[in-house]
Amino acid sequence: MSIVRWSPFRDMLGIQDEMNRLFNTYFSRSSDREGKSVVWHPFVDIFETDDEIKVVAEVPGMNKEDIKVSIQDNVLTISGEKKQDVEDTSKNYHRIERAWGTFERSFSLPMAVKVDKVNAAYKDGILTITLPKSEEAKPKEIDVSVT
C-alpha cells in the first residue's frame, strides 16, 4: 500500500470539471446542417437479413411529407420536422412532454445497397426503410470441388 498526498485543490478542480460537463450537456442543444435547433431524435432499430437491411424509425404525429430519406456515400439520412400543436392559452397546462422541432439521424450502412431499389413506407407513426443489398454484399456459397 502506498501513501498518497492529499491535494484539496485537485479535488476541487475535479468537481469543477464534472459541473462544467453537466451544464454543457444539459443546456447545449445540437443543431442540424442549417443551424436549426434539434430538440428530439426518433428511436431507430436497424437489422439485416440475407437480402436486405431494414431501418424502422418511430416518428409519430408526422405527415409523410414532413419526412425526408436520402442516401449519399453509403450514409442513410432520415430528417424531418415535427410541427408543434397550436398552443391554446385558455388551457392551464400542467406538463408538456411531447417533443417537436427538426431532427436528423444519419447512419453509415455496413455494406453496399441498391440505391435505386430502396423503399420507404410510413404507416401509423412508423417509418420502415428497406435497403436491398447489392449482389456483391450478399453472402455466396462456394462449391468445393474434388481434385
C-alpha positions as CSV (number, residue, x, y, z in Angstrom):
1,M,0.0,0.0,0.0
2,S,1.4,3.4,-0.9
3,I,0.8,6.8,0.8
4,V,-0.7,9.4,-1.5
5,R,-0.5,13.0,-0.6
6,W,-4.0,14.6,-0.5
7,S,-4.5,17.7,-2.6
8,P,-7.7,19.6,-1.9
9,F,-7.2,21.8,-5.0
10,R,-7.1,18.7,-7.2
11,D,-10.4,17.5,-5.8
12,M,-12.0,21.0,-6.3
13,L,-10.8,21.1,-10.0
14,G,-12.3,17.6,-10.5
15,I,-15.6,18.8,-9.1
16,Q,-15.5,21.9,-11.3
17,D,-14.8,19.7,-14.4
18,E,-17.8,17.5,-13.5
19,M,-20.1,20.5,-13.1
20,N,-18.9,22.0,-16.4
21,R,-19.6,18.7,-18.2
22,L,-23.0,18.5,-16.6
23,F,-24.1,22.0,-17.6
24,N,-22.6,21.6,-21.1
25,T,-24.6,18.5,-21.8
26,Y,-27.8,19.7,-20.2
27,F,-28.0,23.2,-21.6
28,S,-26.5,22.6,-25.0
29,R,-28.7,21.6,-27.9
30,S,-27.3,20.1,-31.1
31,S,-28.2,21.7,-34.4
32,D,-28.7,20.3,-37.9
33,R,-26.9,21.3,-41.0
34,E,-28.9,24.5,-41.4
35,G,-28.3,25.6,-37.8
36,K,-31.9,24.9,-36.6
37,S,-32.1,23.6,-33.0
38,V,-32.6,19.9,-32.8
39,V,-34.9,19.1,-29.9
40,W,-35.6,15.4,-30.3
41,H,-34.4,12.3,-32.2
42,P,-36.7,9.4,-33.3
43,F,-35.8,5.9,-31.9
44,V,-34.5,3.6,-34.6
45,D,-34.0,-0.1,-35.0
46,I,-31.6,-1.4,-37.7
47,F,-31.3,-5.1,-38.6
48,E,-30.4,-7.2,-41.6
49,T,-31.5,-10.3,-43.4
50,D,-29.7,-12.3,-46.1
51,D,-31.1,-10.0,-48.8
52,E,-31.7,-6.6,-47.2
53,I,-31.1,-4.1,-44.4
54,K,-34.2,-2.7,-42.6
55,V,-34.4,0.5,-40.7
56,V,-37.5,1.1,-38.6
57,A,-38.0,4.5,-37.0
58,E,-40.6,5.9,-34.7
59,V,-41.9,9.2,-36.0
60,P,-45.4,9.6,-34.5
61,G,-47.6,12.5,-35.2
62,M,-46.0,13.4,-38.5
63,N,-47.2,13.5,-42.1
64,K,-45.1,11.7,-44.7
65,E,-44.5,15.0,-46.5
66,D,-42.6,16.1,-43.4
67,I,-40.1,13.2,-43.6
68,K,-37.1,13.1,-45.9
69,V,-34.9,10.0,-46.5
70,S,-31.7,10.2,-48.5
71,I,-28.6,8.1,-49.2
72,Q,-25.3,9.6,-50.1
73,D,-21.8,8.0,-50.0
74,N,-23.2,4.9,-48.2
75,V,-24.8,7.0,-45.4
76,L,-28.5,6.9,-44.8
77,T,-30.0,10.1,-43.5
78,I,-33.5,10.5,-42.1
79,S,-34.6,14.0,-41.4
80,G,-37.8,16.0,-40.9
81,E,-39.8,18.4,-38.8
82,K,-42.5,17.6,-36.3
83,K,-44.8,20.5,-36.0
84,Q,-45.8,21.9,-32.7
85,D,-49.5,21.8,-31.9
86,V,-51.1,25.3,-31.7
87,E,-50.8,26.2,-28.0
88,D,-54.2,27.1,-26.5
89,T,-53.7,29.9,-24.0
90,S,-57.1,29.2,-22.4
91,K,-55.8,25.8,-21.1
92,N,-53.8,25.5,-18.0
93,Y,-51.0,23.1,-18.9
94,H,-49.6,21.0,-16.0
95,R,-47.0,19.3,-18.1
96,I,-45.8,19.3,-21.7
97,E,-43.6,16.4,-22.5
98,R,-44.2,15.8,-26.2
99,A,-41.2,17.0,-28.3
100,W,-41.4,18.8,-31.6
101,G,-38.9,20.5,-33.9
102,T,-36.4,19.3,-36.5
103,F,-34.5,16.1,-36.4
104,E,-31.8,14.4,-38.4
105,R,-30.3,10.9,-37.9
106,S,-27.5,9.6,-40.1
107,F,-26.3,6.0,-40.2
108,S,-23.3,4.5,-42.0
109,L,-24.5,1.5,-43.9
110,P,-22.5,-1.7,-43.2
111,M,-22.4,-2.7,-46.9
112,A,-23.3,-1.5,-50.3
113,V,-27.0,-1.4,-51.2
114,K,-29.0,-1.0,-54.4
115,V,-29.8,2.7,-54.0
116,D,-32.4,2.7,-56.9
117,K,-34.4,-0.1,-55.2
118,V,-34.6,1.5,-51.7
119,N,-38.2,1.6,-50.4
120,A,-39.5,3.9,-47.6
121,A,-43.0,3.3,-46.2
122,Y,-44.8,5.3,-43.4
123,K,-47.8,3.9,-41.5
124,D,-49.2,4.6,-38.0
125,G,-46.2,6.6,-37.0
126,I,-43.6,4.0,-38.0
127,L,-41.2,4.7,-40.9
128,T,-39.8,1.5,-42.4
129,I,-36.9,1.7,-44.9
130,T,-36.0,-1.4,-46.9
131,L,-32.5,-1.3,-48.4
132,P,-31.8,-4.3,-50.7
133,K,-28.2,-5.5,-50.5
134,S,-26.1,-5.3,-53.7
135,E,-25.1,-8.6,-55.3
136,E,-21.5,-8.1,-54.1
137,A,-22.6,-7.7,-50.5
138,K,-24.8,-10.8,-50.4
139,P,-23.3,-14.0,-49.0
140,K,-22.3,-16.5,-51.6
141,E,-21.8,-20.2,-51.1
142,I,-18.8,-21.7,-52.9
143,D,-18.9,-25.3,-54.2
144,V,-15.9,-27.3,-53.2
145,S,-14.5,-29.5,-55.9
146,V,-12.6,-32.7,-55.5
147,T,-9.3,-32.7,-57.3
